[in-house]
Amino acid sequence: FFFQAEDGIRDHCVTGVQTCALPICYLRPVLASRVLMVRPAAFGFSVEAAATNVFQRTSALGAEAVRDRARAEFDAAVATLRAAGVDVRVAEDTPDPPKPDAVFPNNWFSTHPDGTVVLYPMAVPGRRAERRPELLPPGRLVDLSALEAEGAFLEGTGSLVLDHDRRLAFACLSPRTTPLGLAAFAEATGYTPVVFEYELDGAPVYHTNVVLALGPDVALVGEAAVETLRPHLGERRVIPLSSEQLRSYAGNALWLATRTGPRVVMSRTGWNSLGAEAQTLLGSPILLDIPTIETIGGGSARCMLAELFG
């Protein structure tokens, strides 16, 4: 795999862990610098999804007000990311059928540094309409969606937190992340699963990416999983997260490659829940103000970002 330097950065090709002064850099990008985001057409509270997502909350606002607030938060988030140097590709959600969770595209597909593109089996039937093949980049396609008929599920980089450098797939088991779905992913991609369990409010946490986030040198980890996961985190400094910080989405974060180096993207709600020491370790974050999306949708900044490698 090789990386062709873009005009304007030919003299300083960045992968997140290495730099190179050559016009063509034979490097494997560990962090993405591009993302796909889907602008919601019918954002709202999904009763169907809430059955397995304890983070969702209803609102006294009307459906139209909720939709408009979510779209305004989405537009501001895109502007914030672009101002920070992230290449954001925006796709408009299709209005029919209504898809209240379409703003979270990372659950139905992922791309990988080796050119692989994966389609996932979704546990929530109403969310399966979010899959739009025309939005997928070119690459070797691994389609796992047929596993839905067997009751096996794996919801993208919600269910999986991937260490691309070491080819590890961290997965917290839940109704949306099942052993058969995980085994199929591992067989198709060669990633080694690191499996654990995590409960919050007496129920399995619906997605791994609300209790774990991996940066180049730092890992945000729900405190109940620290000892289990520490041996698999390499030299990363671990920042334990309390249950209250997890509920504030401090664990729902994603590191992206920018022209100033790796930066973590997270919500302002999550950032404000952290102490000064943790904030210092995380450096200069890209903070998104998305309270409506978080509260009603039950997902935060990382959930809105589908990485585009290559």
Secondary structure as GFF3:
##gff-version 3
##sequence-region A 1 310
A	DSSP	beta_strand	3	4	.	.	.	ID=ss1
A	DSSP	beta_strand	13	14	.	.	.	ID=ss2
A	DSSP	beta_strand	19	20	.	.	.	ID=ss3
A	DSSP	beta_strand	24	25	.	.	.	ID=ss4
A	DSSP	beta_strand	34	39	.	.	.	ID=ss5
A	DSSP	alpha_helix	47	50	.	.	.	ID=ss6
A	DSSP	alpha_helix	63	83	.	.	.	ID=ss7
A	DSSP	beta_strand	87	92	.	.	.	ID=ss8
A	DSSP	three_ten_helix	105	107	.	.	.	ID=ss9
A	DSSP	beta_strand	109	111	.	.	.	ID=ss10
A	DSSP	beta_strand	116	119	.	.	.	ID=ss11
A	DSSP	three_ten_helix	125	130	.	.	.	ID=ss12
A	DSSP	three_ten_helix	133	135	.	.	.	ID=ss13
A	DSSP	beta_strand	140	143	.	.	.	ID=ss14
A	DSSP	three_ten_helix	145	150	.	.	.	ID=ss15
A	DSSP	alpha_helix	156	159	.	.	.	ID=ss16
A	DSSP	beta_strand	160	163	.	.	.	ID=ss17
A	DSSP	beta_strand	168	172	.	.	.	ID=ss18
A	DSSP	alpha_helix	179	189	.	.	.	ID=ss19
A	DSSP	beta_strand	192	196	.	.	.	ID=ss20
A	DSSP	beta_strand	199	200	.	.	.	ID=ss21
A	DSSP	beta_strand	203	204	.	.	.	ID=ss22
A	DSSP	three_ten_helix	208	210	.	.	.	ID=ss23
A	DSSP	beta_strand	212	214	.	.	.	ID=ss24
A	DSSP	beta_strand	218	222	.	.	.	ID=ss25
A	DSSP	three_ten_helix	223	225	.	.	.	ID=ss26
A	DSSP	alpha_helix	226	229	.	.	.	ID=ss27
A	DSSP	three_ten_helix	230	232	.	.	.	ID=ss28
A	DSSP	beta_strand	237	241	.	.	.	ID=ss29
A	DSSP	alpha_helix	243	247	.	.	.	ID=ss30
A	DSSP	beta_strand	254	258	.	.	.	ID=ss31
A	DSSP	beta_strand	261	267	.	.	.	ID=ss32
A	DSSP	alpha_helix	268	272	.	.	.	ID=ss33
A	DSSP	alpha_helix	276	282	.	.	.	ID=ss34
A	DSSP	beta_strand	286	288	.	.	.	ID=ss35
A	DSSP	alpha_helix	291	297	.	.	.	ID=ss36
A	DSSP	three_ten_helix	302	304	.	.	.	ID=ss37
A	DSSP	beta_strand	306	308	.	.	.	ID=ss38
###
